[in-house]
Every structure is written in structure tokens, then in C-alpha cells.
């Protein structure tokens, strides 16, 4: 099994466990997370382990996932993995449903880049600033 796939599977397992400390340990010190848009509460560029941990803490405090379906779209000879995600949950007590893609780029045993692809207007409506 390619490292990117193993790291991605570990990532989603930790999401399910809401273990943001362990999630932060998957990210390289020089990592970058890109969450698109400007009007969403989570939009922005998060740099380094501290940035990754900040995003995960925000997400776990403010979002309660009630169902998450993840399909791994993998190219096992590359250092990346794309996840197709369909999730529903509660944001500040209000129900939502959202579909999005996550690209994780790995180097060695760590994630060096994560990029989220989503409908930014829908995301801003669900997670307003």
C-alpha cells in the first residue's frame, strides 16, 4: 500500500475519532492547508503544524458530523490521494449537507499540503463568518 493511501486512511480514522492532536502529528512542520473562499468561517490558508491544529480545533469545536461517507480516489504511484466526501452534520446547531474533495499531498510520512475543493458559495452559506 502506498504511503499516501495509508496516511489518508489514518487521517480519516482520526477525523472519525475527533483526535485533532493526533491529526496535527500527521502534518509536516512546513505544511500548508488551503480552504477556499472568503466568506466561510474556515476559509483561509493555514501554515505549519500550528496552522493545521488551529483549523482542526475550530472544526471540531464548531462542527458536529452526523454522517460522513468518504471514497478514496487514489493514484498509488504518486504521493497524493484525493478523497471524495459527502457529509452531513450540525454547525452551531443548524443541520447541513455538503459534498467536497480533499487532496492530501504527502512527502515521506507526513502531509505537506492539503487542499479542499468545494462550492465556496454553498460553504459560506453553511459556515458563515
Beta strands, then each sheet from edge to edge (+ up, - down):
strand 1: 27-35
strand 2: 44-47
strand 3: 63-74
strand 4: 80-91
strand 5: 94-107
strand 6: 110-117
sheet 1: 2+ 1- 6- 5+ 4- 3+
end
